[in-house]
């Protein structure tokens, strides 16, 4: 269980940190995905901040601050549920695997953070 907790949490940290940087850098694929689902480009820094805060909170949870880790994982679950809803509302399915991928890791991190 400890190995799964560490591995899943590390992956969730890395992917959310990378997405945070991509949002702040306004990488073309991020801008295109946001535009496709109707999210204004001006929101990208805020979305990047949320993902970055989630990654930092998961790192705090991994370091022993379980309540912070649980809150961060729960926040990421909520974030990616909203992303999934945005894709479905906009009928943008060609890249829906992205939010699903992030949501699955967020749920797994949350479950393992609670169990730890």
C-alpha positions in Angstrom: 0.0 0.0 0.0 2.9 2.4 0.8 4.4 1.9 -2.6 1.1 2.6 -4.4 0.6 5.7 -2.2 4.0 7.1 -3.1 3.9 6.1 -6.8 0.4 7.4 -7.5 1.0 10.6 -5.5 4.3 11.3 -7.2 2.7 10.8 -10.7 -0.2 13.1 -9.7 2.3 15.7 -8.5 4.3 15.6 -11.7 1.4 15.7 -14.1 -0.3 18.5 -12.3 2.9 20.5 -11.9 3.6 20.1 -15.7 0.1 21.2 -16.5 0.4 24.2 -14.2 3.6 25.3 -16.1 1.9 24.7 -19.4 -1.0 26.9 -18.4 1.3 29.7 -17.2 3.4 29.4 -20.4 0.2 29.4 -22.5 1.5 26.5 -24.5 -0.4 26.2 -27.8 -2.1 22.9 -27.0 -3.4 24.4 -23.7 -4.8 27.4 -25.5 -6.4 25.3 -28.1 -8.0 23.0 -25.6 -9.3 25.9 -23.5 -10.7 27.6 -26.6 -12.4 24.3 -27.8 -14.4 24.1 -24.5 -15.1 27.8 -24.3 -12.7 28.7 -21.5 -11.2 32.2 -22.1 -7.4 32.4 -22.4 -7.4 34.9 -19.6 -8.4 32.1 -17.2 -5.2 30.1 -17.9 -3.1 31.6 -15.2 -5.8 30.9 -12.6 -6.3 27.4 -13.8 -2.5 26.9 -13.7 -2.4 28.3 -10.2 -5.1 25.8 -9.1 -3.2 22.8 -10.6 0.1 24.1 -9.1 -1.5 24.5 -5.7 -2.9 21.0 -6.0 0.5 19.6 -6.8 2.1 21.4 -3.9 -0.6 20.2 -1.6 -0.1 16.6 -2.7 3.6 17.0 -2.0 2.8 18.3 1.5 0.5 15.3 2.0 3.3 13.0 0.8 5.6 14.7 3.3 3.3 13.9 6.2 0.7 16.7 6.2 -2.2 14.3 5.5 -5.0 16.9 5.9 -3.3 19.2 3.4 -2.8 16.3 1.0 -6.4 15.2 1.3 -7.7 18.7 0.7 -5.4 19.1 -2.3 -6.5 15.8 -3.8 -10.2 16.6 -3.2 -9.6 20.0 -4.9 -8.0 18.3 -7.9 -10.9 15.9 -8.1 -13.4 18.7 -8.2 -11.3 20.6 -10.7 -11.1 17.7 -13.1 -14.8 16.9 -12.7 -15.5 20.5 -13.8 -13.1 20.0 -16.7 -14.9 16.9 -17.7 -18.3 18.7 -17.5 -16.9 21.5 -19.6 -15.8 19.0 -22.3 -19.2 17.3 -22.3 -21.2 20.6 -22.3 -19.1 21.8 -25.3 -19.4 18.4 -27.0 -15.6 18.3 -27.3 -14.8 14.6 -27.1 -11.6 14.3 -29.2 -9.5 15.2 -26.3 -11.7 14.1 -23.4 -9.1 11.5 -22.4 -7.0 14.2 -20.9 -9.4 15.3 -18.2 -10.3 11.7 -17.5 -6.6 10.7 -17.1 -6.1 13.6 -14.6 -9.4 12.8 -12.8 -8.4 9.1 -12.4 -5.0 10.0 -10.9 -6.7 12.6 -8.6 -9.3 10.1 -7.4 -6.6 7.5 -6.8 -4.4 10.0 -4.9 -7.4 11.1 -2.8 -8.3 7.5 -1.9 -4.7 6.6 -1.1 -4.1 9.8 0.9 -7.2 9.0 3.0 -6.2 5.4 3.5 -2.6 6.4 4.4 
